[in-house]
């Protein structure tokens, strides 16, 4: 495959080695192994340009020392990779707290943002991180949020504004990952309302994941915002394109980070506020998305031209079995899909430096 444009750079996420792993599941895959698998992947002469990080144990914690981050930078650099966006561990199991919770919970949320922004800044200073943002969410479920939708949206937004001040102090920006399992972010309409309520467009933006935003069209946790009747409707290309375009049109102006992903429109969980989705492999025959085509809904503006809103894009594929993650054909398929996205929607030069 011949690549005619160098941007956006192509990254692989490291958190699939951690998410869904642990005592009640398979063991985590070490960061070193995830880096190795990423560095080895090839499609012809093409390879991944970099990685995005989950700043939590047992990978690299957000509060890591400079010495630890220097070792990480050396390890990544020796593999010919760079670091892009970093996920702040804002959830209670890894030391964070609800963005709409008690004073203590919100303080823990902000502490994790502060640590993550400091780590991201250090990696930038070390020369291994030329671009990228720090990712956050609301760290609360839709059920708790639904007890007081207006008040809880205001509380999350207030916490995010404090987080924005922290990020600005480190020269960073925050990207909120829209996903149906996060309260106040669980539908495309709620997500837009929360971003507007936060009111910090220069610092707090949207992180669009293709798999999660596909489920915005179904909106199982906010049926009033659904754009299709059921998952079968997404098999009709015209209905899928119309619904997905509505989601992207609403949130694209806020989008500062982007995950290429696949989804079969399966919604798991139970109860009206406990449903979420899952990622599929890039070549899953049940995937609803035409990855290269639908990526353009986010990477191109209403004028049909690339938005150039971010310098890199990242693959996200959580909750896969370790055997899938250890299989090099998985990463070759991912890389091929990413290259197809860049071939279809890439550009020649950076318009504005990121962050």
Secondary structure, DSSP 8 states (H G I E B T S, - for coil): ------BSEEEEESGGGTTT-STTSS----HHHHHHHHHH--BTTB---EEEEEESTTS--TT--HHHHHHHHHHHHHTT-EEEEEEE--SGGGT---TTS-HHHHHHHHHHHHHHHHHHHHHHHTTS-SS--EEE---S-HHHHGGGHHHHHHHHHHHHHHHHHHHHHTT--EEEE--TTSTT-SSHHHHHHHHHHH--TTTEEEEEEHHHHHHHHH-TT-GGG-SSSSGGGGGSHHHHHHHHHHHHHHHGGGEEEEEE-B----EESSSTT--EE--B-TT-TT----HHHHHHHHHB-TTSSB----SEEEE---S--HHHHT-HHHHHHHHHHHHHHHHHH-BSS-SS---
